[in-house]
Amino acid sequence: QVQLVESGGGLVQPGGSLRLSCVASGSIFRIYNMGWYRQAPGKQRELVAVTNSDSMPNYGDFVKGRFTISRDNAKNTVYLQMNSLKVEDTAVYYCEAVVQATSVVLARFQYWGQGTQVTVSS
């Protein structure tokens, strides 16, 4: 019922930049947490950056100072501006959202996007 559509991934050189976008659609009354995780080959999925419903950010330590998360609640959209990219940033980046579907059903459910590939290489 809720889907997350990611865009903006691609191939960049070390030191380059990318801007990822994720748009949530479907049955949405309110999005609580919304943000980004990533998973590199052979590694566990890890937090990149998330925001709560007040757009307060929480960053993974390894990206703080290089990446910036922002959120447009009116458009159910979250962005990730990635600067000073490193080879080790290469991963599939997944959008994540915790969603309340209607005003009268209080249950919240977590959804994941299909992922967008970010490759940092010369």
N, C-alpha and C positions, 0 to 999 in steps of 0.2 A: 504493500500500500504506500509505503514511503520509499523513495529511491533517491540516491545521491549520485550526481553526475559530476565527475571530475574532468578537468581540462588543464592544459598548460604545461604538461610534461614535455620532455624532449631531451636532446643531446646538446650539451654546452661544454665549453672548455673550462678548465680550472680557473677560478677567479671570476667566472661569469655569473649571470643572474637568470632566474626564472621566476615567474609568478603563476602559482597554481590557484585554481578556482574550484569551488564545489558548490553546487546548487541542489538544495533539497526540494522535493516536490511530492505531492500526494496528500494524504490526510494528515494535516499538521495544524495543531492548535498552538503549540509552543515548542520551540527547540530549547532544550536546556544546554548541556554541553555540546560543543561542536568544534571539530578540529582535525588534526592530522597525525597519523602514525606512519611509520615507514618500516620496510623490511628488506634487508639486503640478502643476497644469496648466502645460505649457510648460517644466517643469524636470526635471532628472535626479533619479532616485531617490537618496536620501541616508540615511545612518545616523541613527537616532534614539537607540537604546540596544540593546546586546546584553549577554548574560551567557555565561560559560563554564559548564562542568559543575559548578564549585564556586560558582556564582552570583556570580562576580566581575563587576562591571559595567564597561562601557565606553560612554560617552555621546558623542554628537555635541556639539560645542562650543556650538552655538546653543541647546541645550535644557538644558544642565547648570545645576542650581540650580532649575529649574522642574519637570522631569519626574523620576520615580523608577521604575526598573525593579525588579521582584521576581520570584522564581521559586519554585515549589513542585515540586520534583523528583518527589515521590511521586505527584503528580497530572499530571505532564507539562504543566504550565501555567505561562505567563509572563504578567505583568501590567505595565501601564504606567499609572502615575498621572500625569496631566497637570494641572498647576495653572497659574494665571496665563496662560491661553491668549491668544494674540494672533491677529489676523487672518491673519498670515503663517504660522500653524500649519495653516491650512486645507490639507488634502491627503488622499489615500488612504493609509492606514496599513496596511502589510503585515507580517504575522508571518513570521518566518524561523527555520528550525531545521536543524541539521546532525545527522543521525541515523545511528546504527549499528543495523542491524535485528536481528541475533542475536549471541550470544556467540561463535560460531565463525566468522562472516564479518566480517572486520575493516573492510571497506569502509564509508565514510561518504558519505552523500548529502545534498544540500541540498534542502530543500522550502520552498515558499512558500504562504502562505494566499492567499485570493482578494481580500483587502483589505477594510477597513472605512472608510467615509467619515467624516472629521472636518471639520466646517464651523464656523468661528468668525466670527460676524457679528451685528450688531445688528438 
